[in-house]
Amino acid sequence: MHINPYLFILPRTPGQIVWNYKNHTQHELDLNYTSRLARLIDNPNLFDRQNIIDVQLLKAEILTIAKIDSPQWGWDELSKIYHIGTQNIPCARTPQNIHEWSRQYLDHCTEVLNKPAPAQQRPALNTGQRIALPAPCGLTDDSLGNALRQRKTCRSFTGEAIPLRDVATLLYLSFGFLHERENSRDDCIAHGLHARRSSPSGGGLNACEGFVLARNVCGLEPGLYAYHPAEHALSLTNPLPESALGDLLGGQHFINNLPLGLFITARFDRLWWKYEHSRAYRMAFVEAGHLSQSFQLVATALGFGTWLTGAFADDRVEALLKIEGSPEQPLFFVGCGASDGQAMCREMQDLLREVQA
Ligand SMILES: Cc1cc2nc3c(=O)[nH]c(=O)nc-3n(C[C@H](O)[C@H](O)[C@H](O)COP(=O)(O)O)c2cc1C
């Protein structure tokens, strides 16, 4: 008999909460159960099939017959609990199609808007006179200003094919190691840490990577591709999954015909190597955010609408990217394509009209 490695125990008088952070289940144990569990933790071989508590602990998967291996993790248990505990969030009912999604999302928004909203003003900043700032001036070359002003989250895409040339531009300017920066190398930077992207990177480690989801790209077979930033090249990882893209992305089916997407992953092992403290876990997400924004600005400048999400089925995405059980983990998804620029998909707009009528 074994103790499930994905447990943590919270003291909550009069009992103890045993939390399985992988399965997202909790059990409240009284003194009898916690005393018995303490004995079994000390020696799992004391397991006794005649003991009702032991049988119940096994049924609750606090004990397991087979040994469960826990994945490699280079930071502390706290960050591991958080990382695994926020993966594969169970959803009472994942929307199966765009109509279900629209209805569920509308219900959710209605519920949220019926609750009192947080204060508009930040309480601590209520005092102090405002110092008016000059009107913003135009940038010398306003293409950046335009991209910043025009970027918006679109939820309605035509599905039209994207030229491979645009995909290459997008990947190079957001994820590629910039050749243009090779000549401005700083001699004091350690060997192996010279590569630079358009976005900053925690410790210069370039811990984030990108996997392209090509649904409709001219000159590229549909599929999942790893992007190699040093060579500015792609390699096929997997064909497209049979199920709709929305199934992978939290049931957000308005995205089913998005022609191009990018899963942003982080190589935690690179961060473990340099940063011992789990605070570096936060940096992985910050870096992914920078890369996502760069991707969106380039896509906007190329005339595409953009969309992004952190809601996906982690285990399915990991399998698709062939990184299951590895220290490389998917963090975010960003995509783009020809769009009518609508923030809401047509089905949601129809539903809103129907509800308002
Ligand atoms: C971290 C993050 C997660 C997001 N997740 C989703 C998402 O799951 N689905 C979605 O449709 N939009 C998502 N968005 C987009 C936001 O809803 C959008 O940025 C916000 O409504 C403001 O609109 P704008 O991007 O057009 O300025 C996300 C944005 C961020 C920054």
The ligand as an ORCA input file, in Angstrom:
! r2SCAN-3c Opt
* xyz 0 1
  C      -4.596     36.653    -18.865
  C      -5.761     36.826    -19.812
  C      -6.650     35.768    -19.993
  C      -7.730     35.907    -20.882
  N      -8.569     34.848    -21.084
  C      -9.558     34.965    -21.999
  C     -10.378     33.841    -22.293
  O     -10.235     32.756    -21.737
  N     -11.336     33.980    -23.238
  C     -11.537     35.163    -23.906
  O     -12.424     35.212    -24.760
  N     -10.784     36.242    -23.621
  C      -9.788     36.170    -22.703
  N      -8.990     37.241    -22.439
  C      -9.242     38.509    -23.154
  C      -9.930     39.542    -22.262
  O     -11.271     39.188    -22.069
  C      -9.799     40.907    -22.949
  O      -8.423     41.232    -23.004
  C     -10.529     41.983    -22.166
  O     -11.921     41.769    -22.254
  C     -10.209     43.378    -22.696
  O     -10.491     43.495    -24.065
  P      -9.384     43.881    -25.153
  O      -8.326     42.807    -25.150
  O     -10.106     43.953    -26.468
  O      -8.793     45.193    -24.760
  C      -7.916     37.135    -21.563
  C      -7.011     38.181    -21.375
  C      -5.927     38.011    -20.529
  C      -4.934     39.140    -20.376
*
